[in-house]
Amino acid sequence: MQTSLSIHCPNCGRPAERHILHLDRISRTQCPSCDYLMVQCLDSGRVIEAYAPGLKQERQGLSLTSQLSVARL
């Protein structure tokens, strides 16, 4: 079973889609405007795959690489 939601993109704020795949226990958020993608486990909240073009390299004193490493823990 799949549920589809219309949301605002967390990257650019434009209309995006979130697909919740209940059988696979994952959520897939995608934006056609900026090519944002995030696939996340529904049980643990862990990020399985992510692509966010245009994010600034430095954010709150952490590099993007550091942020992604922390997100994988």
N, C-alpha and C positions, 0 to 999 in steps of 0.2 A: 504494500500500500504506500502511496505517495501523497503528501500534502504540499501544495504550492501557495506561497504567500507573496504579496507585493510589499516591498519595504523600501526604505531609503538606503542607498549605498553608503556603507561606513567610510568609504574612501573619498567619494566625490559628492555625495548627497543627492544624486539624481535617482530616478526610479530604478530599482533592481529587483531580483527574484531570489527567494529562498525556497529551496526544495528540501523537504524532510522525507528521507527514505526510511520508513519505519522498519522494514524487514532487515535492511543492512545496518540500521542504527547509526546513520550519518545524516548530517545536514550539509547542504551545498548552497552557498550564497554566491551569486554571480551578478555582475553589472555589465550590460552591453555598451555602456557609454565610456567607461574607463578601463574595461577589461579586468576588473577586480574579481578574484576568486578565493573562496575559503571553503575547505571541506573539513568538517569537524565531527568528532565522535560524540554521539548524543549521551552516552553513558559516562564517559570520563571528562568530556569537554576538551580533550586534547585536539590540537590542530594536526590534521593528517596531511593537508596540502594547502599552500597559500601563495597567492601572487597578488601584489598590490603595487602596480606601477605608479610612479609619481609621488610616493611617500618620501618625505625628507630623510636624508641620511642620518641626521642627528635629531634626537627627540628626547627632551628631558634628561640630557646628560648621558644617554645610552645610545650606542650606535645601533643601527638596524640589525646588524649581525647579532649583537648581544640580546636584543629584544627577541629575535627569533629563537636563539638558544634557550632563553628562559621559557619561552612558550612551549618548547618541546619537553620540558621537565615533567 
